[in-house]
Amino acid sequence: MNTIRNEIIQDCLDLKAEACRLGYDFPVDHNTYKDFDYLTRYELRQFRAELRQHISYNESVS
């Protein structure tokens, strides 16, 4: 079991929930670990960075 990968996936799930609360329009079906497990570590990190950018932007304009 890859602990770092699991942590990145959990981070993506947490950030996605926060981003959706702030208006991020993301497909409804990406809500579980399995929905993200097919992505490579690189793709997960890119997605996490995108979510963080969205959250940061929306928090600054709020």
N, C-alpha and C positions, 0 to 999 in steps of 0.2 A: 504494500500500500504506500503510495507516494504522499507523504504528509504535506509537503510544500504545495503540490498540485491541489490537494484537498483544501488547503487554506486559501489558495487563490480562487478556487471555485466558490467557497463559502463567502469570501470577500466580494466576489462578483454578485452573488445572490443578495447579500446585504446592501451593496451599493445600488443594485438594480431597484430594490424596494424603495430606497431613499430617493433615487432619481425619478421613479414613477410618481412618488408623492409630490415631487416638484414639477411634474408635467412632462417627463420624458416618455415619448410614445414608443414603446417596445412591444414586440409580439407577446401576447398573453401566455403562450405555451412555454415560455422559458422561465419557469418558476422552481424547478427542482434541480438537484445535483445531476441527475441523468440528462437533463436538457443541455447541460454545459460540458458533460464528460467527453463528448466527441471532439471538442476543440483541442488544438495543440496548446502547449503552455504559452507559446508566443501569442497565439490568438486570444487566449484568456487575458494575458497581460495587456494587449492592445484594447480589448473590450473594457477591462478595468480602468485603464487610463481615460478612455472615452467617457465612461460613467463619472469618474472623478472630475473631469473637465466640465461636464454638464452640471453636476452638483455645485461645483465652485462658481460657475457663471450664474446660475439661478439664485444662489444664496447671496451673491454680490449685488444683483439687481432687485432683490426683494426688499 
